[in-house]
């Protein structure tokens, strides 16, 4: 059952954007011309993401602008204790607190480049529906309110200056249902029955700091609720606009289209990320299809007829993987994928959470590197979110983790960038076990710890790189896939080199595998080691 909306979504301007014409039309069939991501994307392997916006200001973690309206939840309780009741101090007011006063995109980008990132993503907006650029079609943006800075422009300039490809992630398609908690009121206590601020109007702002701004342009809540909206977790089964999700209006769809074309044309991203199943707003609207066709046609026009653009979305069918690049959230598939794909993951939580810092719950550099190795062995890339405080800084523990990754990259980068999968992705206990994806992904960290028997393979320029994910006891490695007579590697092995050393290695090939003796006095890095194998 689909609940139809009965209101209009307010747009700042009556005019609309025009899509770029070209060979791509806004249909799945036409978009299937894409085939797979361009080679530059296959080469870059590793990106860093600033998943940063006003929800980072409270430092209370993911989906704050939804959770703060969920009576009795941790975020609700924190909000009431620190800001006041959500009928009087809503998320619009949190936005106004966000100043980003210590943000230094040039320093951060230089750090991310040193860590090894070849592409960078900024949040364009989140489900909170707040645009982080000088948005032509949305007054609730970071130039007008909060930081009064063009966040996307600042990141874009820093990325280009450091030679990184630039991406923008857009999450606002779901604001319509995601903000439904703001239509509620407390069921208990002194504020019982007093509505939160989710249905305030422009007229309600007279004499307040937000006078002249319409909260409905931000919250988009002048509509009937989704089926079982009172169940806060119900949104997950309605993410694909089925199972009773309230369907937005045509005005909402058109506003989404206009804002996306605006941000694409202003900042010329190389990559777009949609936190959506299949396509933003699909199948209730073709707005996402129209934006995608525009982006592809624009790329072809600017690249001598070559489509160099990349668009990510989640939970794609095989047919949709012909049109878009598959993004897996916090997970890695079990096998090599035919087409290039991406894992998006995070050092901590997507939005900054102070308790992650306090309780040392960040991913270690070892975990990040091991994930990256596993991902590239299966034809994927990694996009790593580094959580940022509201003021625009990262914390000291994150800095240490990034420096540890940089130290590993200093030695091993040739075995990462520009590589391609081998005939098999790897061997060892983890490779032989099953760890299926769940919905968008969500299987990271669910396998047993890696050992020296866990090996991942990639190739480049005639060399085979064997990533050994732990230093072996006894300093001996046995690579079963390279055993004498193995059909995977039939030619003689003439050279085995341990990256980061000049040591001569003792090797022999038996029916059990390629046996490599490592120098006991040399350990290039504690995280993992890489053997470069040539004929």
N, C-alpha and C positions, 0 to 999 in steps of 0.2 A: 504494500500500500504506500503510495506517495502522497504526501500532504502538500497541496499547492499553496503558494504564498498569495497574500491578498494586498500587498503593498508595493510601492515603488521604491527602488533604491536611488538615493540622491546622488547625482553626479554634479561635479563643479561646473561643467561647461556643456552646452548643448551640442557642440560640434563633436565629430568622432574622427578617430584615426583611420587612415586608409592602408590596407595591406599591400605589400609589395607584390607585383604581378610576376609571373614566371612559370616554369614547368610544374612546380608543386601547387596542387590544389588542396583545399581543406577537406580531404577525404582520406580514410585509411589506405585505400587502394593507391591513391596518388603519392602519399607519403612513403609508401613501401619502396619507391625508387631509391630511397636513402641506402638501404642494404645494411651497412654497418658504419661504425665510427671511422673517421679519417685516420691515416697513419700517424699524424702528429699526436693524436690522443693516445694511440697505442704505445708511443715512445715515452710519454712523460710520466706515466705510472703513479706519481705521488703528488697529491694536492693538499693544501691546508685551507680550512674553512673558518671564517669568523661568523659563527652562528650567534650574532650579537645584536641586541635591540633592547627596547625598554623593559622587557621581561627579565633582563639581567640586573636591573637596578635593585630589586629587593634581595638578590643573591639567594633566592629560595627555590631554584631549580625549574624544571621543565613545566610548561603549560601553566605558568603562574596566572595568566590573565583569565584562564578558565577555572583553575582550582581555587582562586581567592573568593569565588562566588559559590563554592560547594560547602555548605554549612557543616561544621564539625571536622573538616579536613585539616591536615597540618598547615597547608597554605592559608586557608581561611582563618584559622586561629592566629597564625603569625600576623596576618594582615590586620585583623581587628586589634591585636595587641600593639602594633607598631604604627599603623596609619589611621585606624578607626574603622567604623562599620562601612560596609560596601554600599549602603544606601546614601552615604554622605561622602565617601572617598572611594571612588571606583577606579577602574584601570585607566581611564582617561586622565585621572589625577596622578597616577603613577608615572604616566608618560611625561607629564609636566615636571616631575622631579628629576627626570633623566637628563643630565647635562653633558655627559661624555667629556668632562673637562680635562682629563689626562690622556686622551687618545692621541697616539703618535703613530699614524699608519706607516710612515717611512721607516721608523725604527723597527717596528714589528715585521714589515715586509722584508727588510734586510735579514732579520733573524730567520724568517721562514725560508728564504732563499738559501741561507747557510745550512739549514736543516736538510735541504734537498728538494723542497717543493718546487715543482715545475709549473703548477697552476694554482690559482687562488680563487676562492669563492667568498663573496659577501652575501649576507642575508639582504634580500631586497625588501621583503616584508615577511612576517610570520603569520600564523593563524590569528594573531591579534589585530591584523588588518591595518597596521601602521606602516606607511611607506617610508623608506630610509633614503629617499632621494627627493629632488625638487620636482615633486609629482604634479603634473599638469591637470590631472583628473581626480585628485584626492587631496583635500585640504589638510587631512590629518597626516602630516608628513614631518620629517625631521628638520626641514628648513623652516617651517612655520612654528613648530612646537617642540619643546624639550631642548635638545642640543642646539637647535637653530644652525645646523650644519648639514651639508649634503654628504651623507655618509658614503653612499655608493661612489660618488665622484672622488672622494678622498682615497678610498681603497683602489679605485680604478687607476688613478694617477700613480700611486705607489707601486701597484703590480706592473704596469707598463714600464715604469722607470727601472724596475729590477728584472725585466725580461720574462715575466711570468704571464702565461695565458690567464685570462680573466673570466670569471663566471659569476652569475647572479642566481640566487635561489629565491623562488616565489612560492609562498605557502598560503596565500590569502583566499584561494578558492573556497576553503572550508569555513571561513569566518561566519558564514550564515548559520551553520549549525553549531559550530564550536563555541560561540559566545552565548548559546542558549541558557547557560547557567546564570547569566547576568539578568535574565528575566525573572528569576526566583526571588523569594524572600525567606527570612528565617522562619522556621516552624516552631522554634522554642525561644525562650528568653525575653528580655525587655524589648527587643526589636522585632518580635514575631509579627508577621503580616505586613511589615513595612517593605515595599519593593526595593530591590537593589537598583542601581542606576542604569540598567540595560535598556530601558524604554524611555529615557529622557529625550526631550526634543530640543530643537534650537531655541525655542521660546523660553525654556527653563534656564537658559544660560544668562539671562539678563542680570547684569551686575556682578557676574562671576568671572573668574579668570578666562574661561572659555567662551565668553560672550561672542557671538557671531559664528561659532562653530556648531555644527549639528552632530550630536552624539550618535545619531542613527547612521550617519555616513561612516562612522567607525564601527559601531556595534552591529548594525544591520539587523536589529531585532524587532522591528515592527511587523511581525509575522507569526502565524501559528507555530507551535512547537512541533518538533519531530515526534514520532511515535515513541512512547516510553522515555521521553526526554528527562524525566525526573530521575532516571537511572543514569548516573554520571558516566558510567563505562559503556553505555549503549552506543555511543558515537563510534566505537571501533568497528562494530558490525555494520555501521551505516557509512563507512568512509567512502565506499564506492558509489554513493548516492542510491543505494537500494535499501531494502528492509525498513522503509518508513521514514527515511530522511526527508525533512522539509525541503521542498524544491524552490530555489530562488526565482526571482522575477527576471524578465528579459532585460530590464534596466541593470540589474546586478551583473548579468552575463556581459552586457555591453561595456559596463564600467571595468570589468576585469580585462576584457579585450583591449580597451583604450589604454589602461595603465600599463599593460604588458608591452604593447607596441611603443608607448612612450619611453619606457625604460630601455628597451632594445635600441631604439633609434638615438637616444641621448648618449648611451655609454658603450655601444658596440661590443657587447660581450662575445666571447668565443664559445661560451657554454651557458646553458640554462638548466636549472634543476627544478623539477616540480614534485612536491611532496604529495603526489596523487596516484591513484590507481589508474593505470592506463594513460590517462590524459586529464588535465584539469577540467572539471565540470562534465566530463563525459560519463554517461550518455545523455544527460539532460540538456546539454548545450554543445554546440560545435565551436565554442569560443576558443578552446585549447587547440583544436585542429587549425583554426584560422591563424592563430598566433604562430604555430609551428610552421605552417606553410610560408608565412611572412618571413620568419627567421631563416628558413632554408633558401628561399628565393633571394633574400638580401645577401646571404653569404655567396651564392652563385654569382650575383651581379658584381660583388666586390672582389671575387677571386677567380676571374677569367673563366667562368663557367664551372668551377669546382665548388662543391658544397663542403666547406670546412667546418660547419657548425656541429655542435653536440647538444642534444636535449636528453635529459634523464627523466624517467618516471619509474614507478614501482609496479610490481605484480603484473608483468606484461605477458600476454599470450605469445606464442611463437610468431603469429602474424604481426603483432604489435612490435616485436623485436626487430622486424624489418624496417620499422619507421622511426624508432627511438632507441636509445641506449638504456639497457636495464640497470637500475640502481637497486642494490640490496642493502637494507638498513641493518647495521650491526650484525652482519652475518656473512658467511662464505659458502658457496655451493660445494658439493663433494667432488665434483669432476671438472675437467677442462671444459670451458664453454666455447662453442663454435664462434660466437661473436664477442667482440670486446664488451666489457661490462664494468661496473664500479661498485665497490663497497663504500658506504658512508658510515663512519663511526666517530667516536668521541673519546677524548682523554678522560672525561668525567661524565657529566650530564650535558645535554644540549645547551641548556641555559645555565649560567653560572650558579653553583650552589655551594655556599660556604661550608656546609657540613662535609662535603667531599674533600675539601682542603683540610679541615680540622681532623678528619678521621683517616687521612692518607688512603683515599679510595681511587686515586687516579690510576689509569693504566701505566705500567712501567714502560720504559723505552724498549725493554726486551719483548714485552707483549706486543707493542706496536710494530716492531721490526719483524717479529715472527708472523704476525698477521699479514704484513705487506708481502713477505716472501711467499706465503701460501697463496695469496691473492694473485700475484703476478705469474705464478706457476700455472694458474688456471685461466690465464688470458684476461685478467682484471686489473683495475687501478684501485688505489685507495685514496679516499678523501677524508682527511682527519680534521675534526673540529677541535680547536683549542679554546676552551671556555674563557670568556672575558668578563671581568667585573663591569659593573655599570659605568665606572669612570673611564673605561677604555683601556685598562691595563690587564696583563696576565700576571699570575702570582709567581712567587719565587720557586715553588715546587714544579710548576709547569715549565719554567725556564730551565731547570735542571734536567727534566725529562727531554726537552728539545735539544739541549746541548749533548746529551748522551746519544740521541738519535743521530745528530750531526757527526759525532765522533765515529759512529759505525759507518755512516755514509762516506766519510773521508777515505775509508779503506775500500769499501765494497761497492761504490756507486756504479762501476762498470758492469756489475752483475745484476743491476736493477734496470737502469734506463736504456731504452731502445731494444730490450730483449723481447723474445717471443716464447710461447710455451714449447716444450719438447714433445716427444711422442707420448710420454706419460708425465703427469704432474709431479709424482713423487713416490716414495716408498716409506715403509715403517708402520708402527702400530696405529698412529692416528690416521694415516692414509687408508689403512685397511678396515677402519671402523666406520660406522654410519653416523652421520650427524646432520639430519635433514633440516632444511629451512622451515621456518614457521611464519606464514603470512608474508610480510615484507622482508623477512630474513631472520633476525633474532636467534641465531645459534652460536654467536661468538662466545668463547670461554666455556663451552659445554663439553669439550673433548678432554681427554686425559693430558697431563703435562707432556710436552715434547721431550724426547731423549735424543741421543746421538744416532739412534737408528732412524729417526725421522729426517728425511732428506727431501728437498724440493729441487726441481730442475727447471732451468730456462736456457735458451740458446741465443747467441748473437755472433755474427761474423765468423761462422765456422767453429766457434768454441761452445762447449757445453759447460754450464756452471752448475755445480752441485752445492746447494745451500744446506749445510749440516746444522741443525737447529740447537745442538748442544755439544760442548766439548766432551769427547769420549774419555772415559776412564781407561787408563792404559795407553792412551794416545793412538789408538788404532781405529780406523774407519773401514767398514765393509759396505760397499755399494753393490747391492744385489742386482740391480738393473743393468750393471755393466759387467756381469759375469762372463767368463769365457764362453763363447758360443751363443751369447744372447742376441736374438734378432733385433733388439733395440739399438745395438751398437756393434755392427759386424766388422768394422775396420779396426786395425791395430790402434791402441792407445799409446802415443809416443811421449806425451808430456802431461804431467799433473803439477799444477802450481797452486800454492796456498797464498791467496791474496793477502797483501800486507806484509809479506816476508820475501826474502831472497833465498830461503832455505831450499836445499835439494831434498826431495821427498823420496823415500823408498816405497816402491809400488810393485805389486804383482797381481796378475789376473788369473783367477782360478774359477772352477765351476761353481764356487760359492759366491763369487763377486770380485770386484776390484778392491784389493786390500791396500790401504794407504797407511803408512806409518808417519805420524806427525812428530815434529820436533818437540820434545818435552820442555825445552827451555824457552820456547817462543809461543806466545798466545796473542795474536793481533788484537783481539777484542773479546770481551766476556760474553757478549750477547749471542754470537753465532760465528761460524766460519764458512768460507767459501772456497771450493776447489775449482780451478779453471782447468778443463780437460780438453786437450786437442789431439788430433790424429798425428 
